[in-house]
Amino acid sequence: MAAQKKPAQQKNPLLEQVIQAVSAKVAPDQKKAFDRIILAGMRLMYADETEAMLKKQIASAEPPIAAGQGAAKLVGLMLAKSKGTAPMKAMMPGGVVLTCEALDFMEKAGKVQLTPDIVSEAVQEFGSAVLQVIGVTPEKLEQMMARIPDAQKPQQPEPEPEQAAPPAQPAQPPAGQPLIGAM
């Protein structure tokens, strides 16, 4: 009698929602690369050779930070292995999925109870960390943003003034002078 395979545990619905949303935004011409990046990242994440690195990464910081930075390191490894030829349009969303995979691993290991805030923090950490991995410093990012015309920059909402200024009073003519057109 053959041994039965144990069914794989399902991912947290919150992670599934993020993965589906990210996957839906991948351009059709990038889908194959996106799928290959996730597969390669998963192989690296769970390879015997990188198991010690995975455990060290999990213990290195709070779960969202460890997951985001770990996924960024995986992206860096894949970029190095591809000698920079991996398409960034597929690499970035692939890294977000790998961040979710890391969070899933941590949750199943009992290291974290996932909330929307933790998932959001991990994805933000991935974004910041991957920029550093690919060599985009805050200064370089600021220089790049300075080159973008104002019409194309993301708009920040205007801050609400503390108190509304009193309405402007109409200009009054100096005393003793008639209004224009008055006779």
C-alpha positions as CSV (number, residue, x, y, z in Angstrom):
1,M,0.0,0.0,0.0
2,A,1.5,3.3,-1.1
3,A,1.9,6.1,1.5
4,Q,-0.7,8.8,1.2
5,K,0.4,12.4,0.6
6,K,-0.6,14.8,3.4
7,P,-2.7,17.6,1.9
8,A,-0.9,20.9,1.8
9,Q,-2.1,23.5,4.3
10,Q,-3.9,26.4,2.7
11,K,-2.5,29.9,2.8
12,N,-4.1,32.6,5.0
13,P,-7.0,34.1,3.0
14,L,-5.4,37.6,3.6
15,L,-2.2,36.4,1.8
16,E,-4.3,34.8,-1.0
17,Q,-6.1,38.1,-1.5
18,V,-2.8,40.0,-1.9
19,I,-1.3,37.3,-4.2
20,Q,-4.4,37.4,-6.4
21,A,-4.4,41.2,-6.6
22,V,-0.7,41.4,-7.5
23,S,-1.0,38.6,-10.0
24,A,-4.0,40.3,-11.7
25,K,-1.9,43.4,-12.3
26,V,1.0,41.6,-14.1
27,A,1.0,42.4,-17.8
28,P,0.1,39.5,-20.0
29,D,3.5,39.6,-21.7
30,Q,5.2,39.3,-18.3
31,K,3.1,36.4,-16.9
32,K,5.6,33.6,-17.9
33,A,8.5,35.5,-16.4
34,F,6.5,36.3,-13.3
35,D,5.6,32.6,-12.8
36,R,9.3,31.6,-13.3
37,I,10.5,34.2,-10.8
38,I,8.1,32.9,-8.2
39,L,9.1,29.3,-8.8
40,A,12.8,30.1,-8.7
41,G,12.3,32.1,-5.5
42,M,10.4,29.3,-3.9
43,R,13.1,26.8,-4.8
44,L,15.8,29.1,-3.3
45,M,13.7,29.8,-0.2
46,Y,13.2,26.1,0.6
47,A,16.5,24.7,-0.8
48,D,18.6,22.7,1.7
49,E,21.5,25.0,0.9
50,T,19.6,28.1,2.0
51,E,17.7,26.6,5.0
52,A,20.2,28.0,7.5
53,M,19.9,31.4,5.8
54,L,16.1,31.2,6.0
55,K,16.1,30.4,9.7
56,K,18.6,33.2,10.4
57,Q,16.5,35.7,8.4
58,I,13.3,34.7,10.3
59,A,15.1,35.3,13.6
60,S,16.8,38.6,12.5
61,A,13.9,41.0,13.0
62,E,10.2,41.4,13.6
63,P,8.2,39.1,11.2
64,P,7.1,41.8,8.7
65,I,10.7,43.2,8.4
66,A,12.3,39.8,8.2
67,A,9.8,38.7,5.5
68,G,10.2,41.9,3.4
69,Q,14.0,41.9,3.7
70,G,14.2,38.2,3.0
71,A,12.2,38.5,-0.2
72,A,14.4,41.4,-1.3
73,K,17.5,39.3,-0.7
74,L,15.9,36.5,-2.8
75,V,15.2,39.0,-5.6
76,G,18.8,40.2,-5.3
77,L,20.1,36.6,-5.6
78,M,17.9,35.9,-8.6
79,L,19.0,39.2,-10.3
80,A,22.7,38.1,-9.7
81,K,22.0,34.6,-11.1
82,S,20.3,36.1,-14.2
83,K,23.2,38.6,-14.6
84,G,20.6,41.4,-14.5
85,T,18.5,40.0,-17.3
86,A,15.4,39.2,-15.3
87,P,12.6,41.6,-16.2
88,M,11.9,44.1,-13.4
89,K,8.3,44.4,-14.5
90,A,7.9,40.8,-13.4
91,M,10.5,40.8,-10.6
92,M,8.8,43.4,-8.4
93,P,5.4,41.7,-8.2
94,G,7.1,38.3,-7.9
95,G,9.0,39.7,-4.9
96,V,5.7,40.7,-3.3
97,V,4.4,37.2,-3.8
98,L,7.6,35.8,-2.2
99,T,7.1,38.2,0.7
100,C,3.6,36.6,1.1
101,E,5.2,33.2,0.9
102,A,7.7,34.1,3.7
103,L,4.8,35.4,5.9
104,D,2.9,32.2,5.2
105,F,5.9,30.1,6.3
106,M,6.3,32.2,9.5
107,E,2.6,31.9,10.3
108,K,2.6,28.2,9.9
109,A,5.7,28.0,12.1
110,G,3.9,29.9,14.8
111,K,6.1,33.0,14.5
112,V,3.4,35.5,13.7
113,Q,-0.4,35.9,13.6
114,L,-1.1,37.8,10.4
115,T,-3.1,41.0,10.2
116,P,-3.6,43.4,7.3
117,D,-1.2,45.8,9.0
118,I,1.5,43.1,9.3
119,V,1.1,42.2,5.6
120,S,1.2,45.8,4.6
121,E,4.3,46.5,6.6
122,A,6.0,43.5,5.1
123,V,5.2,44.5,1.5
124,Q,6.4,48.1,2.3
125,E,9.6,46.7,3.8
126,F,10.1,44.6,0.7
127,G,9.8,47.7,-1.5
128,S,12.3,49.7,0.5
129,A,14.7,46.8,0.9
130,V,14.7,45.8,-2.8
131,L,15.5,49.3,-3.8
132,Q,18.6,49.1,-1.6
133,V,19.5,45.7,-3.0
134,I,19.4,47.0,-6.6
135,G,21.4,50.1,-5.6
136,V,18.7,52.7,-5.5
137,T,19.6,54.9,-2.5
138,P,17.2,57.5,-1.2
139,E,19.4,60.2,-2.8
140,K,19.2,58.5,-6.2
141,L,15.5,58.1,-5.8
142,E,15.2,61.9,-5.0
143,Q,17.2,62.7,-8.1
144,M,15.1,60.5,-10.3
145,M,11.9,62.1,-8.9
146,A,13.3,65.6,-9.6
147,R,13.6,64.7,-13.3
148,I,10.0,63.7,-13.6
149,P,7.7,66.6,-14.8
150,D,5.3,67.8,-12.1
151,A,2.3,66.6,-14.1
152,Q,3.6,63.0,-13.9
153,K,4.5,63.0,-10.2
154,P,2.1,61.4,-7.7
155,Q,0.1,64.1,-6.1
156,Q,0.0,64.6,-2.4
157,P,-3.2,66.0,-1.0
158,E,-3.0,69.6,0.2
159,P,-2.8,69.9,4.0
160,E,-5.9,71.4,5.6
161,P,-5.2,74.8,7.0
162,E,-5.6,75.0,10.8
163,Q,-8.0,77.9,10.6
164,A,-9.8,79.3,7.7
165,A,-8.6,82.8,6.8
166,P,-11.3,85.5,7.1
167,P,-12.9,86.4,3.7
168,A,-11.0,89.2,1.9
169,Q,-12.7,92.6,2.2
170,P,-13.4,94.4,-1.1
171,A,-11.0,97.2,-1.7
172,Q,-12.4,100.6,-0.5
173,P,-11.6,103.8,-2.4
174,P,-9.7,106.4,-0.3
175,A,-12.0,108.6,1.6
176,G,-13.4,111.5,-0.4
177,Q,-12.8,109.9,-3.8
178,P,-15.7,108.6,-5.9
179,L,-15.9,105.0,-7.1
180,I,-15.1,104.6,-10.8
181,G,-18.0,105.6,-12.9
182,A,-19.8,107.3,-10.0
183,M,-20.8,110.9,-10.6
